[in-house]
Amino acid sequence: MTVRGIDPLAIATEVRLHNWARENLRTKARRYLIEGRLTVRRVTDSEIDAFAHGTETTHHVGYRRGGWFCTCEARGRCSHVEALQLVTERPGDPIPPGGWTGDRRST
């Protein structure tokens, strides 16, 4: 499992540019990271455990048994999983030569 670095300035710029409109899933996920709402608790070769802290509740989010999960009410993909995927890779994914570049996430 690899935790990747994120350029906070690039994320902050993207969030500011999207403040005038409704947030899309990716922008909301990036805002969660800027605001420190994601806490990654454990990363192993087969599992990821994290918590996404909202205004009224905290959601358990992570990766287990071949799939990403979140305890929120969203049907399908949510911004909590998206935020976690911005800073982690699915267990078992090889690190490419030269490290991580671009926006490579596994779903």
N, C-alpha and C positions, 0 to 999 in steps of 0.2 A: 504494500500500500504506500502510496506516495502522497504527500501533502505538497501542493504547488503554491508558489508565491503569486500574489496578485498585486498589480500596480494600483494602489489606492487612488492616486490622482486620476488615472484613466477612468476608474469606476465612478468617482465623484463627478467628473465632467459629464459622463453619460447620464447619471441621475439628474444633474442640474438641467441638462438639455431636455429631459423628458418630464420635468416638473409641470410644464404647462399643459400637458395632456394626461390622459389616464395611463397609469403605469402598465406596461406589459409584464409578462411573467419574468423575463430575464432582468429587467430594470428593477423590479421589486426584489428579486433575489439579491442583486448587487447592493441594493439599499440595506437589506438585512445585514450584509457583511460590513458595510460602512458603519452602521449603527451598533455593531457588536452584538447582534441578536442571535448569532449562531455560536454554539459552544460544542466543539468536537471533543468528546470525552474519551473515546477509545478507537484506535485504528489497528487492526491486525491483518494477517495475510488473508483472512476469510470474512471479516466483519468490520463494519463501521457503526459506531454509536454516537449520536449527537442530539442536541436539543435546540429547537428554534423557539426563541422567546418572543411572544407576541405582546400586545398591550394588555390582554386579559388572561391569556393562557399560554402554556408551554407545550410544544408538540415534540414527541419522540420521533426522530428521523434517522435513517441509516440504510445500511445494506446488509442483507442476510440471505443465505440459501438461494443465491442467484437472482435476487431482486432488490430494488430500492423500495423503501416504504416511508410513510409518514402517517401519524395518527390524526392529522387534521381531517376536516369534513370534505375536502376537495375531491371531486370525481376526476380521476386521471392525474395528470402531472400538476404538481403544485410548486410554488415559489420556495418552499422550505427544502424540498429535494433539489431543486435547481441551485440554490445557494450552496448546499453541501457538495454538489457535483462540481461547482466552480473551484473548490479547494481540495478535492480528493479525486481519486480514480478508482474504478471498480476493482476489487481484489482480484489478483491474478492477471491483470493487464500488464504486459511488459512495458518497461520504460524504453522509449525509442532512443536511438543513438543521438547524443547531443542534448538529451533531456526533453522536457515538455515545451512545446511552442504552440502558439496559436490557441485555439479554443477546442481542444480535443476532449470530449466527454463521452462516456458510454452510458447507454440507457438500458 
